Amino acid sequence: MAGLECGLRFRKEGLEKENNVHYLKGASRSAGQEELAGLISKLQDFHSKLSAPFVEKEEEAKLITLGLVCYENVLFVGPPGTAKSDIALMAARLIEDAKFFKSQLHVYTEPPQLFGHIDIRKLRRRFRKPTYEHVTTGKLPESDIAFIDEIFRGGKIRDTLLSIMNEHAMFNGKEVVKVPIRSIISATNFVSDEEEDQAMKDRFILRKFVMPVSSSPEAQSKLLHAAFEGEFSSSKEVRNPVLSLSDIDKLYGAIAKMDVFRLEDQLIEIFASRIRDIEISISDRTKGKVLKLAAANALLNGRDHVLFEDLMVLKYVLPNDEDELKKVEGMLEDTLSPKAYQKQIADLKNNLEVLRSSLSAEVPLVRDDVLKMTPMAISTFKRKARIFIEMTPAKKEAQELLRSAEGLEGVYQKALERKQNYAARRTETESAEAAA
């Protein structure tokens, strides 16, 4: 029974939210749902137009889109000439009135390159204490979206970026200044393994290993046409931006209202077991961001509710190199595919049948602890079955699990009655023996 009890993890709260799912499609929608549907349409249009001028860059466009609506940073790792900076600039052009900042780091990069020159007037004040304050006009602290190339070659300047990347704030003189940045997109030819760079690397929640266009004749033909047209036409010019900064902020707010904790059990299993099996570690900071990314992925796919498949964003979160990427892809296939769902449901059914067998045993073999745990176990089976019905393609198998769980309630009641009758008969026998 130990394995059974370990398998019956449950949450005490939130069961009343199991059926609280709202779909964007339908005859009647509230004004809020209408607005959200419009925002999602704009988001999808943004992603489509962002990837359109480029060849085989749909995933890169997806990461930038997710990064923007989640206020998270994106790292592209790959060789030069793979359109990393071009797609970042295109993203800024597609956002109405977005301030774009671009810079390339090297070991001798100085703070003024990123934050603006020092205000000489405040530094040379005669009768007041001088302050070391940047004039940030046109620089990173006033940008909405930024591209920073060769992020790991920046020497000590990298440390000054950490608070902007994580808290969206910086020290300027004596004050903490809020930075309106939605996302910093960075590129590098390599990912540093140095201990001093781990904090920087951990600020990039979304990472993608960018490859040159594939060598197939079709892909190469598309590349030649796109490059030539981009050189002599206005294919990358944007006359009508498709998103505004306000739209992005509203989408970020919509994420906060989504019931992301329906993914909790599945995500905990991945964190507690699956990634340990493939020897990959992840920081607590990154773990805390995954639900937000999954919700953004749902919005990008036209849904106002999450499904297990939205956890596929972990493909862009967990790997630190291309070898780890292969491990993560295999793990996700084993965890989030239709076959994986069927296996998880089968395991739950096996646990349920073990419990049914224990409850069907003749008294006094039905242990008190089994009877005590059974109501919560049944609730857990039913809750998980409903989640599988609503959030995975394995609906038929999950419905069978739900029916089995409902049938287990009758078995439990009979076992309880037998136990009570047995206890009553035993009391009568003991009383009769005492009287004799």
N, C-alpha and C positions, 0 to 999 in steps of 0.2 A: 504493500500500500504506500510505501514511501515515495516511489516514482509517481504514483497517482497524485499524491498530495502535492508534490513539487510541480506537477503539471497543471494544477488547478489554481494558478495565480488569478487574483481577481482584484478589482477596484471596488471600494465600498461606495464611491460616489459616482455620479454621472450616468447611472443606468437609465434614468428617466430621459436622457438625451438620445437614446438609441435610434429613435425614429424621426429625429428632428433634422430632416434633410430637405433642402429646398433646391429645386431645379430651375434653371433659367428658362427652360422651354415650358410653355403652358399657356392656357387661355387667360388666366388672371394673374397679374403680378403687381406688387406694390410699387409705389413711386421709387422707393429705394432700390428694388430689384431691377426696375427699368433703367435706372441710372447705372447700376453695376453692369447690366448687360451691355450698355453703350460703352462703358469703359473697357470691358473685356474685348469688345469688337475693335476698339482703337488699339489695344495692346497687341492683339493678333495681327492687325494691319501693320503696326510698327515692326513686329518681328519679320513679317513677310517682306516689307520694303527694305529692311536692314540687310537681309540676306540676298535679296534679288540681284544686286550688281556684282556679287562675288560667286565664285565657283566652289562648291563643296564647303561652304562656311555656314550651313544651317545651324550646327551646334554652337559655333562661336556666337552667332546672333542670338541664340537661345540663352546662353550664359549672360550676355550683356543685358538682355531683357529681364531675366530673373534678378540680376544684380541691381538693376535700377529700381524695380518695384519693392525690393527687399532692403534697399539702402546698404548693399553689401559690395565688396570689392571682387574684382575678377583678375585672374592671372592666366596669361597665355604663355605657354612654354613651347618654344620651337625655333627653327632656323630663321634667318632673315629672309625677307621677300615673300612672306606668307600672309600678307594683308592684315597683320595685327593692328597696326596703327590706323590704316585706312578704314577698317570697320568701326573702330572707336570714334573716328571723326564723323563717319556717316551717322552713327547713333546720335551724336550731338546735333547734327543738322536736322534730324527728324523730330527733334524736340523743340517746340516753340520757345524762342527767347532764351534758350539754354546757353549759359556761359561755358565755353570749352577752354581747357588749359592743357597744353602739351609740353613735355620736357623730356630730355634724355639725361640720365645720370652717368657720372663717371667718378672715379676715386677723388677727384679734386672739386667736385660740385660744392658750391657754397650756398648757404641759406638764401641769399637774395635772389638766386635763380628760381627758387620755388615760392618764396614768401614775399618778395619785393625788397627794394633797397631800404636801408636804414634811414629813418627820418632824422636828418642832420640837425634840424631846429630843436628837436626834443633831446638830442644827444649833447648839444652844446649850450644848453640853458645855463645862464650865469648865476642866477639867484635861486634856482630850484634844482632839486636833485635830478640829474640826467636819467633818461630812460632809453633802453635799447628796444626801439619799436619799429616794426616794418611798415612801409607804405604798401599795402596789399593790392592796390588797384591793378586789375588785369592778371593777377597771380592766382595760385592754387587756393588760398583761403577765401576767394570770392567766386570760385567756379562751381558749377552745378555738376559737371562731368569732366573727368580728367583722364589723360593718357600719359603714363610715365614709363618710358622705355628703359630697358636695362636696369631694372629696379634693384638687383643685387650687386651692382657695381658702384653704388653710390657712397661707399665709405661710411663715415659717421653721420652723414646727412640723413641716412635711413631712420635713425632713432627719432629724429624730429618729426617724422611722418606718422608715428604710431598712434598718437592721440587723435590726429585728424582721421585716420583710417578706422579707428574703433569708436571713439566718442564723438566724432565730427566736431571737434573743438581744438583750439590751440592757444598757447600762451603768447600774447603779443604785448611786450612790455610788462606791466603789472597786472594786466587783465586777461581773463579767459574769454576768448572770442569764439562764438559759434560759427561753424563753417557749413554753408548750405550744400555741400557736396552730397550727391546721391550715390555716386559710385566712382571709385578710382579703378581704371582698367590699366593693367601693367603687362609688360612683355619682357621676356628674358630668354636667353639661349640656354640657360642652365638654372637649376634650383640649388641654392647653396645648402650644404649639409652642416655648415658651421653652427655651433651652439648659439652664437650671438645673433644668428639670423632666424632662429626659430620663432621668435615673437613676430617678426615681420611676415614670415611665411604663414603663420597662423591667422593673420589678418585677412588673408585671401581665402575666403570660405569657398569660393568657386574657382576651380582650376581645370584647365584644358590643355592637353598636349596637341599642339597644332602641327599638322603635317602638310607638306606640299600637295598640290593637286595630284590625284592618282594618275597612273600612267596609261590608263585606258584611252583608246583613240577618241571616244566620245567626250571624256573629260578634258583631254588636251585640246580638242576642237573648241569646246566651250571656253576654255582658258584663253585661247588665242583671240576669239571673237570679243570676249569681255575686255581683255587688255587693250585691244585696238580701239574698240568703241569708247572705252574709258579715256583713252588718250585724246581723241578728237571730237568727242561728243559731250553732252551734258548729262550722261547717265547717272552720275553721282551727285548732280545738283538737286536740291530739294526746294521746290517752289512752295509747296504746301506741307508744312510739318503735320504729323499725324497725332502727336501727343503733346500735351503741355506739362509743365512742372506741376501744376495743380492736379492734373489727371494722375500723375505718378504718386503724388501724396495721397490722393483719394484711394488709389489701389492699395497702397501701403496700409491705409486705415481699414480697408475691407478685409485684408488678411487677418487683422486683429480680431475680427468678429466671426471668423470661421471656426468650426468645431474640429480643430486639428488633433485633439486628444483621442479621436477615434483611431489614430495611428499608433497610439502609445504602446500597446502590447507588442505589436510587430516591431516597432523601432527598438524597444527595450531588448527584445530577443536578438536583434542585430548587434546592438552595442554590447550586450552581456556575453554573447556566445559566438555569433557568426564571425565578427571581425577578429575575435581572439583566435578562432580556428585558422584564419589565414594570416595571423601574426601582423596585424595592422593596428596601430594605436591612433587615437583621436582625442583631442583636448576637450575638456569640459565646455570651454567657450564655443567650440565648433558644434558639439552635440546640441547645445542649446539653440542653435540657429537652424537646425535641420527641419523642424516642423514649419517654420516660416517659409523656407524654400519649397517645401512640399506644397504648401498652400498656394504660393505663387505659381508653381507648375500647374496646379489645378485651374487657376484663372487663365493661364496661357492656353490651356486645352479646352476652354469654354465652359468650365464648371464653377459653381459657387460652393462646392463641397469637395473634400479630399477623398481619394481612393488609395488603396495600397500601392497601386502602380506609380503614384506620385513620389514614392520613396526611391524611385529610380534616379532621382537627382543625386543620390549618394555616389553615383558614378563620377560626379564632378567634385565631390567633397572629400572622399576618403583617400584616393591614391596620391602618393608623393612622387612616384615615377611610373614609367610605362610598364614595368614588371608588376607593380602593385595594381595598376589599372586592369591587367588581365585577371588577377586574382579577384578583384572587386566585381568585375563583370560576371565572372563565374559564380561568385557568392550570391549576387543579386538574382541571377537566373535561377539558382537553386532555392531562393527565398521568395521571389515575387512573380514567378511565372505561374500559369494555370496549373501545371503539374505540381508545383510547390504548394499551391493552395489546397489541391486535392490531398496531398500527403499530410498537410497540417490538419485538415479536417478528419482524415482517416486516423491520425494519432489521437485526436480528441474523442472520436468514436470508440477507439480501443480503450481509452481511459474510462469512458462512460460505461462500456460493457464490463470492465473490471469492477466498477462500483456497483453495477446492477447485479453481478454475480455475488458480491459480498452481501448485498441487501437481501438476496434470495436465499442465503444460507439459513439452515435451521437454527433456531435459538438453542442454546445461548451463544452460538458462534457469531452472531451479528454484534460486533463490538460497539460499545457506547460512543467511542470517538468517531466511528464511521457514521453512525446515526447523527451525531452532532454536526459533522461537516457537510452532510448531504444537501441540506437546503441551499447553502451558499454555493456548493459545487454545481447544483442544478441551475442556479441563477447564472453562474459563469458559463456553463455550456450554452445556455439560451442566448446570453449576451453575445458570445463569440459567434454563434451560428447566425444571429441577425446581422452582425457586422460583416461576416463573410457573404451573406446574401446581398447586402447593399453595396459592398465595396470591392467585390471580386467577380470574375466570370464563373466561379464554381458555385453557382446558385443552387443547382439541383442537389449536389452533395451536401451543401449547407442546410437546405430545407430538410433533408433526411436527418441530419444531425439535430435540427430543432425538434422534429417530431419525436426522435428518440429521447431527447431531454424532457420533453413534455410527458412522454410515456413513463419516464423514470419517476415522476412525481407519484404515480399510482403505486409503483413498486415500493417506494419509500413509505407511503402511508400504510401499506400492508405489513411491511417489516416493523414499523412502529407499533402497530396493533398487536402483532405477534409477540413483540418484546414486552409490551404492557400486559398482555394475557399471561405470558410466561411468569412475569413477576408476580401477578395476582395469584396464580395457582401455587407458586412457591411459597407465598406468604400464608395461604390457606393451609398448606401442608405443614409448614413450620408451626402454625397455631394449633393444628390438630395434634401434632406430636407433643407439643408442650402441655396440652390439656390432658393427654393420656399419661 
